Each structure stands twice: as C-alpha cells, then as structure tokens.
Amino acid sequence: MTERRFGLIVIGDELLSGKRQDKHFPKLVTLLHARGLELSWVHFIGDDPALIQRTLGETFASGDIVISCGGIGATPDDRTRECAAAALGVPLARHPDGVAELEARFGRPIKPDQRLRLVDFPQGSTIIPNPVNRVPGFAIREHYFVPGFPNMAWPMMEWVLDVRYPQLHAPGSRVEQAISVDGAKESDVIPLMERFVEGHPELRLSCLPSTEPHGFRLELGLRGPADAVAAGMEEIRAEVERLGFAWTPVTPPPEEDGSPV
C-alpha cells in the first residue's frame, strides 16, 4: 500500500500578522512522530474565503490526510465551514449529532440561536468530539476540522489519529540520525549525496551547512525506517572519512511536551 501523507492547514489572520504564534505545527509533528508517522506539508493562510476555498479544493483532490485548525466558530470571520462546503460543491447542513452535543452542553432549547451555527457543517460530514466544551469539529473526505484553541485542538487531533488511523501507527519504525562534519562545504559532499540518494530511495537525506568562526561545518541527516537509517548512516560515516573529514554524532534536542502556554 502506498504510504499515506499527512498535511496541516492553520487558518487565521492573527498568525500572519504576528499577533499570535502558531503552536499547532510543532505539536502535530510530535503527535505523528510518537506514532511512527510524519508530516509532509503545512499551509498557513489568512481568513480570506477565496484563498481558503482554493486551498481546500487542492487538498481535497490530493488524497492526503489533512488536519485544519481554526475558523470554525460562529463569528463572521470564521469562514472555514462555508469554504469547505464550497470547495466540495455541497451545501451546509445542521448536523443532528452536533446539535445533540450542543444541547448536552448548553441545554434545550439552545440559546442564543447563533450557537447552532457552530454545527452547520458541509453535507456528509461526521463530527469530531471536543472533550473540553463539547462543541464538535467536523470531518469530511479525510479532512479534519478542529478549533484554533490548542487546548481543544490537540486532544481532537489525537482522537483523529488514534480512532481513525490506528492501522497506520508504527511507533519507533521511523527514526532520524545526523552527524556534524567539520571543515566540509556543500560542494565537498554533493557527489556523495547524489550516489546515496540514488541508492537509497527509501531514506530522506538532508544537508544543513553553516559557517563557524574557524571555518565551515555541515550536518548530514538521515530519516526513515530504523534499520535502513542505521545501515545508511554507517555508509555515510565511512564515505565522509574517505573524503578526509572528521565527524561527530549530533544529539537530538529533547522533545517538548507541547503543553499550551
């Protein structure tokens, strides 16, 4: 089976203006990594209906598994629900399970009426439970729409990964290793990298150059299946030594717990 790709869309003018800093990107990377999965792409976009609709039209057609954060409230600047419906060519419909969740949270009848807009979802959607205030997100065509608030979005992301995609989980199956090569420039290792990429298509090879006060330095990294990474890194270390460069292992930084601040 072809490996599934995960994508992230984060919506909000406040992010692009710098008023708020995004926390969803690093959190989703952490959640995926813990399950042996990885993020393939991320889009940050503002509250522009035409742009949201165009972006969703492209991602619905991609076949990717997509989590979208933000823009599903009831105020006029929350446009994600309408844009998702327009991108799919379906109407919005009040979701009965969503109404039941609101009634459990706010009582019956729901007042004010504007609250019911919170569960107007593209026709054919299912709901994503919200453990914080019971106002649900929605899912359609392997796109999962959650609020912008981290304390709500993050457990909803976990629910999506654990309830909808447990069959994709493979904890510990994908790893990353890197070495630091002192004195080397990119041009010194390009032939090495070209040979390696051709011979190991299952691995992702990266090169991060930097300049130091005493000269050049670069970091060569490998990401992929654990056994293949171990063997591939041994090959790279040997090649680096043959080129006459010394190397040291790079210790990855400790993972943050991702708690909201």
C-alpha positions as CSV (number, residue, x, y, z in Angstrom):
1,M,0.0,0.0,0.0
2,T,1.2,3.5,-0.8
3,E,2.4,5.4,2.3
4,R,-0.2,7.9,3.4
5,R,0.7,11.6,3.6
6,F,-0.4,13.9,6.4
7,G,-0.9,17.6,5.9
8,L,-1.7,20.6,8.2
9,I,-3.6,23.8,7.4
10,V,-3.6,26.6,10.0
11,I,-6.0,29.4,9.4
12,G,-6.1,32.9,10.9
13,D,-5.1,36.5,10.1
14,E,-3.7,36.8,13.6
15,L,-0.9,34.3,12.8
16,L,0.1,36.1,9.6
17,S,0.1,39.5,11.3
18,G,2.2,38.2,14.1
19,K,-0.3,38.9,16.8
20,R,-0.2,35.2,17.8
21,Q,2.4,32.5,17.3
22,D,1.4,29.1,15.9
23,K,1.7,26.1,18.2
24,H,-0.2,23.5,16.1
25,F,2.7,22.7,13.7
26,P,5.2,21.5,16.3
27,K,2.5,19.7,18.3
28,L,1.2,17.8,15.3
29,V,4.8,16.8,14.4
30,T,5.2,15.5,17.9
31,L,1.9,13.6,17.8
32,L,2.8,12.0,14.5
33,H,6.3,11.1,15.4
34,A,5.1,9.3,18.6
35,R,3.0,7.1,16.2
36,G,5.7,6.4,13.7
37,L,4.2,8.9,11.2
38,E,5.4,12.2,9.8
39,L,4.1,15.5,8.4
40,S,4.5,16.0,4.7
41,W,3.4,19.6,4.3
42,V,1.8,22.6,6.1
43,H,-0.1,25.7,4.9
44,F,-0.5,28.9,6.9
45,I,-3.3,31.0,5.4
46,G,-5.4,34.0,6.5
47,D,-9.1,34.5,6.8
48,D,-9.5,35.0,3.0
49,P,-12.5,33.0,1.8
50,A,-11.2,32.7,-1.8
51,L,-7.8,31.5,-0.6
52,I,-9.3,29.1,1.9
53,Q,-11.6,27.6,-0.7
54,R,-8.9,27.3,-3.3
55,T,-6.5,25.7,-0.8
56,L,-9.1,23.2,0.3
57,G,-10.1,22.4,-3.3
58,E,-6.5,21.4,-3.9
59,T,-6.1,19.4,-0.7
60,F,-9.4,17.5,-1.1
61,A,-8.1,16.4,-4.5
62,S,-4.7,15.3,-3.1
63,G,-5.8,12.2,-1.3
64,D,-3.8,13.3,1.7
65,I,-5.0,13.1,5.4
66,V,-5.4,16.7,6.4
67,I,-6.0,18.4,9.8
68,S,-7.2,22.0,9.6
69,C,-7.0,24.3,12.6
70,G,-9.1,27.5,13.1
71,G,-12.0,29.3,11.6
72,I,-14.9,27.0,12.7
73,G,-16.6,29.3,15.2
74,A,-19.8,31.3,14.7
75,T,-18.5,34.8,14.1
76,P,-18.3,36.4,10.7
77,D,-14.6,35.9,10.4
78,D,-14.9,32.2,10.8
79,R,-15.3,31.0,7.2
80,T,-13.8,27.6,7.1
81,R,-17.1,25.6,7.2
82,E,-18.5,27.6,4.3
83,C,-15.3,27.4,2.3
84,A,-15.0,23.6,2.8
85,A,-18.6,23.2,1.6
86,A,-18.0,25.4,-1.4
87,A,-14.8,23.5,-2.3
88,L,-16.8,20.3,-2.3
89,G,-19.8,21.7,-4.1
90,V,-22.2,20.7,-1.2
91,P,-24.5,22.8,1.0
92,L,-24.1,23.4,4.7
93,A,-26.4,21.3,6.8
94,R,-27.1,21.4,10.5
95,H,-25.7,18.2,11.9
96,P,-28.0,16.3,14.3
97,D,-25.2,14.8,16.3
98,G,-23.7,18.2,16.6
99,V,-27.0,19.6,17.9
100,A,-27.1,16.8,20.5
101,E,-23.6,17.8,21.7
102,L,-24.7,21.5,22.0
103,E,-27.8,20.5,23.9
104,A,-25.8,18.4,26.3
105,R,-23.5,21.4,26.9
106,F,-25.9,24.4,26.9
107,G,-29.4,22.8,27.5
108,R,-32.5,22.7,25.4
109,P,-33.6,24.9,23.6
110,I,-30.2,26.3,22.6
111,K,-29.9,30.0,23.3
112,P,-28.9,32.2,21.6
113,D,-29.8,30.7,18.2
114,Q,-26.5,31.8,16.8
115,R,-24.9,28.9,18.7
116,L,-26.5,26.5,16.3
117,R,-24.2,27.8,13.5
118,L,-21.4,26.0,15.3
119,V,-22.8,22.7,13.9
120,D,-23.6,23.8,10.4
121,F,-21.2,21.5,8.5
122,P,-20.7,20.5,4.9
123,Q,-23.4,18.0,4.0
124,G,-22.0,14.5,4.5
125,S,-19.7,15.4,7.4
126,T,-19.2,13.5,10.7
127,I,-18.4,15.1,14.0
128,I,-15.1,15.2,15.9
129,P,-15.8,15.1,19.7
130,N,-14.5,18.1,21.7
131,P,-13.6,16.9,25.2
132,V,-13.3,20.5,26.5
133,N,-16.7,22.1,25.8
134,R,-18.5,19.6,23.6
135,V,-18.6,22.0,20.7
136,P,-17.6,19.5,17.9
137,G,-15.3,19.8,14.9
138,F,-16.2,18.0,11.7
139,A,-14.6,15.6,9.3
140,I,-15.2,15.0,5.6
141,R,-13.1,13.4,2.8
142,E,-10.3,12.7,5.3
143,H,-10.1,16.3,6.2
144,Y,-10.5,17.0,10.0
145,F,-11.5,20.5,11.0
146,V,-10.8,21.5,14.6
147,P,-10.8,24.8,16.6
148,G,-7.8,27.1,16.7
149,F,-7.6,26.9,20.5
150,P,-4.7,24.5,21.4
151,N,-6.4,23.1,24.5
152,M,-9.3,21.9,22.3
153,A,-7.5,21.2,19.0
154,W,-4.7,18.9,20.4
155,P,-6.9,16.3,22.0
156,M,-9.1,16.3,18.9
157,M,-6.0,15.7,16.8
158,E,-5.1,12.8,18.9
159,W,-8.6,11.4,18.6
160,V,-8.4,11.6,14.8
161,L,-5.0,9.8,14.8
162,D,-6.0,7.1,17.3
163,V,-9.6,6.5,16.3
164,R,-9.5,6.9,12.5
165,Y,-5.9,5.7,11.7
166,P,-4.7,3.2,14.2
167,Q,-3.8,0.9,11.3
168,L,-1.1,3.4,10.2
169,H,0.6,3.5,13.6
170,A,4.2,2.1,13.8
171,P,5.9,3.6,16.8
172,G,9.7,3.6,16.6
173,S,9.7,2.5,13.0
174,R,10.9,5.8,11.7
175,V,14.0,7.5,13.2
176,E,16.4,10.3,12.4
177,Q,20.2,10.4,12.8
178,A,22.7,13.0,12.0
179,I,26.4,13.7,12.1
180,S,28.3,17.0,12.1
181,V,31.2,17.3,9.6
182,D,33.8,19.9,10.5
183,G,35.5,21.7,7.7
184,A,33.2,20.5,4.9
185,K,31.3,22.6,2.5
186,E,28.3,21.5,0.5
187,S,30.3,21.2,-2.7
188,D,32.6,18.6,-0.9
189,V,29.7,16.2,-0.3
190,I,27.4,16.7,-3.3
191,P,28.8,13.6,-5.2
192,L,28.5,11.5,-2.0
193,M,24.9,12.7,-1.6
194,E,24.0,12.1,-5.2
195,R,25.2,8.5,-5.0
196,F,23.5,7.9,-1.7
197,V,20.1,9.3,-2.8
198,E,20.2,7.1,-6.0
199,G,21.0,4.0,-4.0
200,H,18.6,4.6,-1.0
201,P,15.3,5.9,-2.2
202,E,13.6,4.8,1.0
203,L,15.6,7.3,3.0
204,R,15.5,11.1,3.3
205,L,18.9,12.7,3.2
206,S,19.5,16.3,4.4
207,C,22.4,18.6,4.4
208,L,22.5,21.7,6.6
209,P,25.6,23.9,6.1
210,S,26.8,26.6,8.4
211,T,29.7,28.8,8.9
212,E,31.7,28.9,12.1
213,P,34.4,31.4,13.3
214,H,37.0,28.8,12.5
215,G,35.6,27.7,9.1
216,F,32.9,25.6,7.6
217,R,30.7,22.9,9.1
218,L,27.7,20.9,7.9
219,E,25.2,18.5,9.3
220,L,24.3,15.4,7.3
221,G,21.0,13.8,8.4
222,L,19.0,10.7,7.6
223,R,15.4,10.0,8.2
224,G,13.4,6.8,7.5
225,P,12.9,3.2,8.6
226,A,15.1,2.4,11.7
227,D,17.1,-0.4,10.2
228,A,17.7,1.4,6.9
229,V,18.8,4.6,8.7
230,A,21.3,2.7,10.9
231,A,22.9,1.0,7.9
232,G,22.8,4.1,5.8
233,M,24.4,6.3,8.4
234,E,27.2,3.8,8.7
235,E,27.8,4.1,5.0
236,I,27.8,7.9,5.1
237,R,30.2,8.0,8.0
238,A,32.6,5.8,6.0
239,E,32.3,8.0,2.9
240,V,32.9,11.1,5.0
241,E,36.1,9.6,6.5
242,R,37.3,8.6,3.0
243,L,36.9,12.3,2.0
244,G,39.3,13.2,4.8
245,F,36.8,14.8,7.2
246,A,36.2,14.2,10.9
247,W,32.6,13.8,12.1
248,T,30.8,13.8,15.4
249,P,27.3,12.4,16.1
250,V,24.5,15.0,16.6
251,T,22.4,14.5,19.7
252,P,18.8,15.4,19.0
253,P,17.3,18.0,21.4
254,P,14.8,16.7,24.0
255,E,11.2,16.8,22.8
256,E,8.9,19.4,24.3
257,D,5.7,18.2,25.9
258,G,3.7,20.6,23.7
259,S,1.7,22.0,26.6
260,P,-0.1,25.3,25.9
261,V,1.4,28.4,27.4
